[in-house]
């Protein structure tokens, strides 16, 4: 640095001659300025160090993990929280691929998500399961953003948030909801049996008594007025019996228990046509006839709710119901040729019973999908995986 200064001085204009006293004063002023500048630099350096330490603490010990991946999905850098979540020492993580830390079942989903992040300019979010070695799963939400710079490789910034506790609570809530659904269905079945056995039996006995009374007084000319009253009572009993049968069917169709889901689907479709006049078609592919009660009840209730939505909102003239019972999953779809699902109606799906369908299907690990067929209308498709014991 001294040589560079001397080189610049050699080419600088020659100063006018000055006395030694003036030169000494000038040097002393410069010395004081340099000392003041040095003091300011030391203060700025100290403040910068404190700021750096503060931001290092915020970065390293944040409640969420921060990491950067290159365009090949390899970890460039990661904070201490992220390293703790991934279950590995921080200095061993750079230059390692991120994908192996994702649980095997979610790895394909991660690859698709990562490709989407590279192609987009906005933050994309997904939730994945992670596992390291023999340690138990933990679940995390990933907020990913791809930073693109001209002439440089893309970098993906990820915020890793541990959501294991939330997932555990959600699972417990699903289990509780499933239990409550089971209890409710059992209670409905019990009420239906009580109505059938007690009220149905009483009505049958009344019908027999009235028939006997009609026989006894039918030949008595003086009892014609009484005979009309008896006939009216008989009609009222017939009406009450019909209402009772409808209540029992709504609570728990016996056809579902005795003949299985396919028969119950065909029966429900026929009841739907009788009530609304809407034409219907039921297609069955590969029914194995051995579906367990939880799956049968969930799919049957889904069908009921879907047909209710068609009646209330679709203005359809035709409905097609398709049921497929495969080796690994069951599929139920209800498609209509109505007005479809308007954008403003999508916000109200919870009011239309779709929330209940989602809850039932999610409890069984299934999915619910809405499509608009080429000819218009709406198609609700439910796919539920089968446990091994049901295969």
Helices and strands as residue ranges (DSSP letters): H 2-11, H 20-60, E 65-70, E 75-78, H 80-86, G 90-92, G 99-101, G 104-106, H 107-119, E 124-130, E 138-147, E 155-162, H 164-194, I 195-199, H 200-217, G 221-223, H 224-251, H 254-259, H 261-276, E 279-285, H 293-309, I 310-314, E 318-325, E 329-336, H 343-346, G 349-352, H 354-363, E 367-371, E 378-385, G 388-390
